[in-house]
Amino acid sequence: MQQDSTNHYGREHLRRREERRASAPPEKGAGPTRLMSRTRPSSPPPLTYVPVGERPLRRLPQLLVGLALYGFSLSVMVRASLGVNPWSVLYEGLENYTSLSFGTISAVVGVLVLLLWIPLKQKPTLGTVANILVLAYSSDLGLSLVPQHLGLPTRAGLLVGGVLLNGLSVAVYVGARFGPGPRDGLMTGASAVTGRSIRLVRTVIEIAVLAVGGLLGGSVGVGTVLYALAVGPVTQFFLPWFAYRSTPARPLPHGRMPRAGGRGCGRHTGAGRPTGSPLLEPQVGAACRAGHGGCEDCRHE
């Protein structure tokens, strides 16, 4: 048991040291590899949900800006009139049969999709609600600002710019880590329930949505294909810059071991300073005796 404990604390110490090295600023004159790591982070952290209370002043503006840009990018692609993404095809198709605006339809569809979360046992978050509301307002605002009936070169530029902006906006709002929107939650929930891959589930859902929207008269074209091919790589490119990294635990000084319940290490368990657990006392004591420098409480060398 003592040997296992020693190995555990040794591995933990090495992991923390590697994290500190990865987050340290690059040295001067370190060459192209250092320069690249300075200009673009190597990889994003896990994009799991982070509670609202963790640095909200840092994350909430990022969420709202990202969603606003996403809604605006949808309106830009609509005005390009060269094809839009599958869900926008559905919104355009429904516009032909209702008096509701594009943004309002997106909000209504978002609420209906949320109802499908119930059998999937998904729970909405702040990001889910913001996704519905901000997208509706920002897309309608964009449609009121971008003129219609433009020339082909201008529309082609709008299409390319809209796809790039859409990929960037996804990286921004997903990187804030406030939880999935209605459509993303449907995808992840269905994947968890069926056991199928997210890629397969997303493909099936978007093909079905595209087919229904196309039958209703939504705009399907080269922009639809470009969006399907380009938005993923664009999002992946920008994501490392915008993905929020949770505050890491404060690293201990080099050579120090963590306190066991704030009571010191095993070397002092016989001196009236127990660890609070008969299982932890021999383990922490073994780690200190293995030459790791002692715990932070007793600080013996």
Secondary structure by P-SEA (a helix, b strand, c coil): caaaaaaaaaaaaaaaaaaaaaaccccccccaaaaaaaaccccccccccccccccccccaaaaaaaaaaaaaaaaaaaaacccccaaaaaaaaaaacccccaaaaaaaaaaaaaaacccccccccaaaaaaaaaaaaaaaaaaacccccccaaaaaaaaaaaaaaaaaaaaaaaaacccccaaaaaaaaaaaaacccaaaaaaaaaaaaaaaaaaacccccaaaaaaaccaaaaaaaacccccccccccccccccbbbbccccccccccccccccccccaaaaaaaaaacccccccccccc
